[in-house]
Amino acid sequence: MELEGRLAVVTGGASGIGRALVERFHAEGARHLVVVDRDAEGAKTVAATVSGSGFGLDVADEPQLRAMLREVERAHGGTDLFVSNAGYVTIGGLEAPVAEFQRMWEVHVLAHLYAARAVLPGMIARGSGYLLNTASAAGLLSQFGSLHYSVTKHAAVSLAEWIAITHGQQGIGVSVLCPQAVATNIEANSPTRNDVASGGSPAVAARDGVLDAAQVAEVVIEALAEERFWVLPHSEVAEYARRKANDVDRWIAGMQRWQQRLFPDAAHPANWLDEDGA
């Protein structure tokens, strides 16, 4: 997919990867850019720099999302590319409140679903359209220290796969962005006090280098042009995924060794079960 002359919507667009994508899409000649973020002022500020439209909304609110898209499409025509990019990370395992899991599920999975349900009918009717969903290398591998992040990012990848398989023959392109460590302010968008910027384990997430958001945007442009499903700013992730697929037991054993070094007490039930063991 080429960006010239396209209308693109980017969620989580007020900062980080989202903002870098907006700026790069503008440089590539997009005809109109829509910046969506929970930070309404930030979204409008970024949108103003590219003569686009800015909206403040919760991507997990499907009626809000649909209303925004109706407004945009009345004014600017159909959506060519929807980038479902909003996300955050927390630390926690089996002990973490289910409410935290539910919220992350809404942002990392249901938001992608709502976006697809809103834009696919129009795209299919026009015979073309593209979805770019941000997941994480954690969605292909796993995430030390964050059960919720790992599970929801896996689900995000699976959802993107299903859409690509089911709607690819209708002119719908799908890519899933799976970076490792990126220098963003993701912690500022996280709703709990246990937040970290690199997914719970900075030493591991950054072992293959910490990219800036502009570098990620460059890889996204290349992947969209080639219509690759996996967008891997850290190329090493492809090899890790291959090793996992080739010998999952060996891969898990290696991950267990990393886990033990990083969190030597995490496996002890006394650290997270109540006195009744429930």
Helices and strands as residue ranges (DSSP letters): E 7-11, H 16-27, E 32-37, H 40-49, E 53-56, H 62-76, E 81-84, H 98-105, I 106-110, H 111-126, E 129-134, G 137-139, H 147-167, G 168-170, E 172-177, E 182-183, G 186-189, H 202-205, E 211-212, H 213-226, E 230-231, H 236-246, H 248-262, G 269-271
